[in-house]
Amino acid sequence: MFDRNLFAARIMSLKEESELAARSEMLEEFKNGVFQLLRDLDASETKLAETTHKLNETQNQITNTSRLTALGELSAALAHELNQPLTVIKGLSQHLLRDRHEGTSDYEKLKLIADASLKMETVIKHLTIFTRNECLKQEPVNLNNVINDALLIAREMLTNRAIEVAVNLSHVPTIIGNCGRLEQIIINIASNARDAMMHGGIFRITTREVVQNGQRYARMSFQDTGGGIPEEALKKIFNPFFTTKEAGKGTGLGLSISSGIAREHNGEITVDNDPPHGCTFHITLPAAAQE
């Protein structure tokens, strides 16, 4: 027998179940929507952080470029002002030397002035090379000769700090490059090594040929016995104006410019860090085509 009340109750139950299912579906959709909004918000925050970081990097690059430009102008002006009196001093000392007999007191004093003038002339040359970006003359270069020339300036600043200079030069292929620019790399690295070995140590210079993927390279390596480079600084040491030295004791330009010079020569500069025993910088440059 048909029970109208039971049927109505069943219909009501089905209706409630349907509404409950619909509400559950709506709740699930709402929950998914909230989760998606949260994911979008996280993505937006990440993108905002990345954009802010890039903006800060761009601002730093603009600032560094301005500082490099100013430094270049200052170096050029300084070199110009120093060159004029230096030319007079060098010329007069060389002229007076010709009228003195070797071995006399006057001759030795004038020889000291003439030699110091030549050294100062080399320093000024490196000062202008240090900042200018124009294309310089490139020619066949033997890196062993470049090292010996650079040591005319660098050796004294190292030995004055009780740092032993150990040189072991092997046969290396000729490269195409600019001697002045390459000497600047050596002087910059030697200067950093001097500052890293405040109480003396050993600065080792070696050269050797390496072969990578069938290509010949000449490699210069410079090892110091300082404390090494802090791990957190390793990724930044080639950035302009980055320095681990105390304020006022470093410009943070030496390694940045050295890296740029290596790239100019289609090479690279890398570092093996071994704290607290020191570190080794490698400059690897491709051999000349005819080699």
C-alpha atoms as one frame of an Amber mdcrd trajectory, in Angstrom:
protein
   0.000   0.000   0.000   1.404   3.377  -1.001   2.497   5.431   2.005   2.202
   9.095   1.062   4.031  10.260   4.195   6.940   7.892   3.663   7.225   8.990
   0.043   7.213  12.670   1.046   9.861  11.980   3.677  11.988  10.197   1.098
  11.641  13.078  -1.339  12.620  15.498   1.404  15.617  13.349   2.308  16.775
  13.227  -1.311  16.337  16.979  -1.605  18.382  17.552   1.530  21.075  15.178
   0.282  21.137  17.009  -3.043  21.422  20.388  -1.329  24.125  19.027   0.964
  26.055  17.663  -2.007  25.693  20.998  -3.786  26.899  22.854  -0.733  29.813
  20.444  -0.333  30.719  21.010  -3.973  30.475  24.777  -3.525  32.590  24.546
  -0.374  35.196  22.477  -2.202  35.255  24.987  -5.064  35.572  27.825  -2.562
  38.386  26.028  -0.768  40.193  25.392  -4.058  39.694  29.023  -4.974  41.198
  30.156  -1.670  44.171  27.832  -2.157  44.675  29.178  -5.683  44.543  32.743
  -4.374  47.146  31.860  -1.752  49.362  30.282  -4.417  48.939  33.350  -6.628
  49.777  35.566  -3.665  52.929  33.574  -2.921  53.918  33.762  -6.586  53.280
  37.511  -6.616  55.369  37.990  -3.484  58.190  35.937  -5.004  58.003  37.893
  -8.251  57.948  41.163  -6.315  61.023  40.102  -4.343  62.828  39.116  -7.567
  61.871  42.394  -9.227  63.031  44.371  -6.195  66.326  42.447  -6.176  66.864
  43.126  -9.895  66.027  46.790  -9.374  68.573  47.040  -6.566  71.180  45.310
  -8.726  70.486  47.726 -11.581  70.783  50.702  -9.245  74.085  49.340  -7.925
  75.358  48.834 -11.473  74.454  52.410 -12.382  76.189  53.687  -9.245  79.266
  51.543  -9.885  79.448  52.671 -13.512  79.358  56.296 -12.402  82.080  55.645
  -9.851  84.250  53.866 -12.423  83.814  56.753 -14.854  84.819  59.245 -12.175
  87.795  57.078 -11.209  88.901  56.887 -14.836  88.738  60.661 -15.225  90.649
  61.176 -11.978  93.325  58.650 -12.995  93.776  60.293 -16.392  94.109  63.742
 -14.812  96.534  62.453 -12.182  98.669  60.679 -14.784  98.807  63.850 -16.895
  99.887  65.998 -13.936 102.558  63.503 -12.848 103.936  62.910 -16.331 105.055
  66.490 -16.891 107.455  66.866 -13.931 108.512  63.230 -14.251 109.625  63.783
 -17.851 111.822  66.673 -16.698 113.329  64.667 -13.824 114.015  61.642 -16.020
 115.508  63.708 -18.836 117.807  65.755 -16.587 119.011  62.750 -14.602 119.855
  60.827 -17.777 121.604  63.885 -19.240 123.688  64.423 -16.085 124.569  60.725
 -15.948 126.390  61.033 -19.256 128.751  63.588 -17.681 129.585  61.467 -14.622
 131.950  58.536 -14.260 130.455  55.215 -13.240 131.282  54.289  -9.653 131.417
  57.837  -8.305 129.027  59.039  -5.612 127.326  61.500  -7.971 126.849  58.797
 -10.606 125.216  56.391  -8.137 122.843  59.062  -6.826 121.839  60.147 -10.332
 121.429  56.503 -11.363 119.072  56.036  -8.404 117.001  59.036  -9.548 116.921
  57.809 -13.162 115.875  54.279 -12.148 113.193  55.625  -9.821 111.896  57.814
 -12.659 111.601  54.814 -14.962 109.757  52.860 -12.273 107.400  55.795 -11.694
 106.804  55.998 -15.441 105.742  52.345 -15.410 103.431  52.954 -12.440 101.761
  55.857 -14.269 101.326  53.692 -17.360  99.540  51.096 -15.271  97.440  53.782
 -13.644  95.985  54.805 -17.012  95.598  51.220 -18.199  93.790  50.437 -14.934
  90.647  52.339 -15.876  90.481  52.974 -19.583  88.277  50.760 -21.727  89.411
  51.577 -25.232  90.679  48.803 -27.446  94.426  48.441 -26.863  97.005  47.025
 -29.216  97.287  43.250 -28.999 100.281  41.257 -30.176 102.008  37.901 -29.565
 102.874  37.713 -25.865 104.917  35.334 -23.723 103.322  35.232 -20.271 106.647
  34.445 -18.592 108.006  37.780 -19.835 104.847  39.546 -18.640 105.322  38.081
 -15.154 108.969  39.156 -14.989 108.054  42.693 -16.058 105.197  42.915 -13.549
 107.496  41.746 -10.754 109.650  44.838 -11.285 106.811  46.664  -9.530 105.184
  43.919  -7.474 108.215  42.227  -5.916 109.216  45.179  -3.739 105.746  45.694
  -2.252 105.726  41.993  -1.315 109.240  41.703   0.102 108.698  44.866   2.156
 105.971  42.895   3.976 108.353  39.944   4.615 106.672  37.923   1.858 108.874
  35.502  -0.060 108.275  35.488  -3.820 108.740  32.002  -5.311 108.668  31.882
  -9.108 108.534  28.678 -11.159 107.943  29.409 -14.838 107.482  26.595 -17.352
 107.225  26.720 -21.116 103.828  28.084 -22.132 102.355  28.731 -25.570 102.341
  32.266 -26.924  99.067  34.138 -26.559  97.668  37.232 -28.261  97.248  40.076
 -25.796  98.305  43.409 -24.367 101.288  43.270 -22.020 100.246  46.286 -19.967
  96.773  44.930 -19.293  98.110  41.496 -18.373 100.716  43.011 -16.054  97.866
  44.813 -14.301  96.241  41.468 -13.441  99.460  40.308 -11.791  99.928  43.539
  -9.846  96.317  43.469  -8.638  96.572  39.868  -7.431  99.964  40.526  -5.819
  98.495  43.538  -4.015  95.650  41.416  -2.636  98.119  38.719  -1.583 100.215
  41.303   0.255  97.161  42.475   2.193  96.186  38.870   2.980  99.636  38.095
   4.438  99.986  40.904   6.958 102.691  39.043   8.903 104.607  37.591   5.984
 104.253  34.408   3.987 104.958  32.976   0.553 103.626  34.175  -2.797 104.097
  31.463  -5.412 103.869  32.154  -9.133 103.769  29.314 -11.658 102.994  28.941
 -15.339 102.080  25.882 -17.351 100.319  24.764 -20.493  96.878  23.179 -20.186
  94.699  21.501 -22.793  90.900  21.656 -22.594  88.657  20.067 -25.236  91.584
  19.906 -27.633  92.374  23.628 -27.221  95.768  24.734 -25.861  95.925  27.373
 -23.132  98.593  29.198 -21.148  97.870  29.389 -17.429  99.340  31.655 -14.745
  98.726  30.652 -11.122  99.254  32.824  -8.049  99.139  31.187  -4.616  99.312
  32.974  -1.272  99.504  31.657   2.279  96.998  34.107   3.730  93.793  33.130
   5.467  91.764  32.373   2.343  88.489  33.980   1.294  85.328  33.817   3.459
  82.811  31.418   1.881  80.058  34.044   1.827  82.337  36.369  -0.173  83.406
  33.897  -2.872  80.501  34.659  -5.229  81.088  38.401  -4.958  84.866  38.827
  -5.175  84.764  39.748  -8.874  81.987  42.338  -8.413  83.031  46.007  -8.726
  83.636  47.735  -5.384  83.211  44.537  -3.357  85.937  44.163  -0.739  86.494
  42.190   2.444  88.966  44.785   3.712  88.246  47.398   6.334  86.687  50.685
   5.224  89.275  52.903   3.592  91.737  50.049   2.972  90.515  48.785  -0.373
  88.595  49.960  -3.438  87.126  46.584  -4.376  88.204  47.128  -7.989  91.313
  44.968  -8.383  89.707  41.580  -9.004  86.807  43.067 -10.953  89.180  44.772
 -13.378  91.400  41.671 -13.524  88.375  39.564 -14.458  87.467  42.070 -17.166
  90.996  41.990 -18.583  90.936  38.176 -18.682  87.648  38.302 -20.619  89.157
  40.858 -23.022  91.708  38.163 -23.863  89.014  35.472 -24.288  90.192  33.868
 -21.072  89.022  33.520 -17.505  90.147  33.986 -13.934  89.200  31.382 -11.325
  90.081  30.800  -7.689  90.814  27.734  -5.557  89.983  28.644  -1.980  91.636
  26.781   0.900  90.896  28.583   4.179  92.697  29.062   6.485  95.762  28.164
   4.409  95.279  30.659   1.566  94.003  30.664  -1.989  95.214  30.334  -5.569
  94.109  32.451  -8.519  94.387  30.961 -12.016  94.373  33.035 -15.201  93.812
  30.825 -18.237  94.251  32.320 -21.716  93.928  30.667 -25.153  97.070  30.026
 -27.163  97.637  31.981 -30.362  96.220  30.332 -33.477  99.652  29.569 -34.934
 100.796  27.825 -31.761
